[in-house]
Amino acid sequence: MEHDYPNRFAIFTRANNTSWQSQLRCSVRLYLAMGEHPVQAQELEAHLRRTEDELVHYLLEGEPPTTATLKQAQTVLDMAQSALLASEPEVQTLLRELTAEQATKLWAPEFTPAAEPGE
């Protein structure tokens, strides 16, 4: 069991990475969106599962792929998601981000800058 401590330390260190934290927030927004948009719940859940898999695999980077390390990484992800969901201010922020993200997705794909005269 002693040899598991370096793995745990590495996993927790990776979980503090800014990119991982950003992707973690994305996963929780997807979870919240499932409740907001039940018609798209199946598609959102599939995207959530892919995002969670990416988060877990990032935590395992460089670690031996054992059942124990996979369980540790999954536990860290679950704890991080639960911590966000347990915080009412964080949930409200994530819901605002979700609304802004939806508005952006509705308009951004159709936006194409007009060519400047003479181009």
C-alpha positions in Angstrom: 0.0 0.0 0.0 2.9 2.3 0.6 3.8 2.5 -3.1 0.3 4.0 -3.8 1.2 7.3 -2.2 3.3 8.6 -5.1 0.4 7.7 -7.4 -2.1 9.6 -5.2 0.2 12.6 -5.0 0.6 12.7 -8.8 -3.1 12.4 -9.4 -3.9 15.2 -6.9 -1.2 17.4 -8.5 -2.6 16.9 -12.0 -6.1 17.6 -10.6 -4.9 21.1 -9.7 -3.9 21.9 -13.3 -5.7 24.9 -14.7 -6.7 23.1 -17.9 -8.0 20.1 -15.9 -10.0 22.4 -13.6 -11.5 24.1 -16.7 -12.5 20.8 -18.2 -13.9 19.8 -14.8 -16.2 22.8 -14.8 -17.2 21.9 -18.4 -18.2 18.4 -17.1 -20.4 19.9 -14.4 -22.0 22.3 -16.8 -22.9 19.3 -19.0 -24.4 17.6 -16.0 -26.4 20.7 -15.2 -27.5 21.0 -18.8 -29.0 17.6 -18.8 -31.6 18.8 -16.3 -32.1 22.0 -18.2 -32.6 20.3 -21.6 -34.2 16.9 -21.1 -34.8 16.5 -24.9 -31.0 16.5 -25.5 -30.2 14.6 -22.3 -28.9 11.5 -24.2 -26.5 13.5 -26.3 -25.4 15.5 -23.4 -24.8 12.4 -21.3 -22.7 10.9 -24.0 -20.6 14.1 -24.2 -20.4 14.1 -20.4 -19.1 10.5 -20.4 -16.4 11.3 -23.0 -15.4 14.4 -21.0 -15.1 12.4 -17.8 -13.1 9.7 -19.5 -10.7 12.4 -20.7 -10.4 13.9 -17.2 -9.7 10.5 -15.7 -7.1 9.6 -18.4 -5.3 12.9 -17.8 -5.1 12.2 -14.1 -3.6 8.8 -15.0 -1.0 10.2 -17.4 2.3 8.4 -16.8 0.8 6.1 -14.1 0.6 2.3 -14.5 -2.9 1.5 -15.7 -4.0 -0.6 -12.8 -7.4 -1.0 -11.3 -6.2 0.8 -8.2 -4.9 3.9 -10.0 -8.1 4.0 -12.2 -10.2 3.9 -9.1 -8.1 6.6 -7.5 -8.5 8.9 -10.5 -12.2 8.3 -10.7 -12.6 9.0 -7.0 -10.7 12.3 -7.4 -13.0 13.3 -10.3 -16.1 12.3 -8.4 -14.9 14.3 -5.3 -14.1 17.4 -7.5 -17.5 17.3 -9.2 -19.3 16.8 -5.9 -17.5 19.7 -4.4 -18.6 22.0 -7.2 -22.2 20.8 -7.0 -22.2 21.2 -3.2 -21.4 24.9 -3.5 -24.5 26.9 -4.3 -22.4 30.0 -5.5 -20.4 27.7 -7.8 -23.6 26.1 -9.2 -25.1 29.5 -9.9 -21.9 30.6 -11.6 -21.9 27.4 -13.7 -25.5 27.9 -14.6 -24.7 31.5 -15.8 -21.7 30.1 -17.7 -24.0 27.5 -19.2 -26.5 30.2 -20.4 -23.7 32.2 -21.9 -22.2 29.1 -23.5 -25.6 28.2 -25.1 -26.0 31.8 -26.4 -22.6 31.6 -27.9 -23.2 28.3 -29.6 -26.5 29.5 -31.0 -24.8 32.5 -32.8 -21.1 31.7 -33.2 -21.4 28.9 -35.9 -23.4 31.2 -38.2 -21.1 34.2 -37.8 -18.8 34.8 -40.7 -17.0 38.1 -40.9 -17.8 40.1 -44.0 -15.0 40.5 -46.5 -13.5 44.0 -46.5 -14.0 45.9 -49.7 -11.1 45.3 -52.1 -10.3 41.8 -50.7 
